């Protein structure tokens, strides 16, 4: 199944959950694209210890997820 997640929030928790959901779907053998729009494009700058977005994003891209901005 082809799935596209659209993130348009700069909220760290929302972005972290978006990448987590994308990774979960990749584990289920789905084709997943995350489209970053607006403030979500700066996901790397809002990554923190509480919401390690960069780790989730790295796992997502290494697992053949497609990241578009």
C-alpha positions in Angstrom: 0.0 0.0 0.0 1.3 3.5 -0.8 0.8 6.0 2.1 1.6 9.7 2.3 1.7 11.5 5.7 1.6 15.3 5.6 3.2 17.2 8.4 2.5 21.0 8.6 3.2 21.7 12.3 6.4 22.8 14.0 5.3 21.1 17.2 8.0 18.6 18.3 5.6 16.0 19.6 3.5 16.1 16.4 6.6 15.7 14.2 8.0 12.9 16.4 4.8 11.0 16.2 4.6 11.5 12.4 8.0 9.9 11.9 7.2 7.2 14.4 4.0 6.3 12.5 5.9 6.3 9.2 8.5 3.9 10.7 5.7 1.6 12.0 4.1 1.6 8.5 7.5 0.8 6.9 7.8 -2.2 9.2 4.5 -3.4 7.9 6.0 -3.3 4.3 4.0 -0.3 3.2 5.5 2.4 0.9 5.6 5.5 2.9 6.2 9.2 2.0 6.3 12.0 4.5 5.7 15.4 3.0 6.9 18.3 5.2 5.1 21.6 4.7 5.5 25.0 6.4 7.1 24.9 9.9 7.6 21.1 9.8 10.5 21.6 7.3 12.6 22.7 10.2 12.1 19.3 12.1 15.8 19.0 12.8 16.0 22.2 14.8 13.1 21.2 17.2 14.6 17.7 17.9 15.3 17.2 21.6 16.0 14.6 24.2 12.3 14.3 25.0 11.4 14.1 21.2 14.4 12.7 19.3 13.0 13.5 15.9 16.4 13.3 14.2 16.8 9.6 15.2 13.3 8.8 13.9 14.0 10.7 10.7 17.3 8.9 10.2 15.6 5.5 10.7 12.8 6.5 8.3 15.2 7.4 5.5 17.5 4.4 6.1 14.4 2.1 5.9 13.6 3.4 2.4 11.0 5.9 3.5 10.6 8.9 1.2 11.0 12.4 2.7 9.8 15.3 0.7 9.7 19.0 1.5 
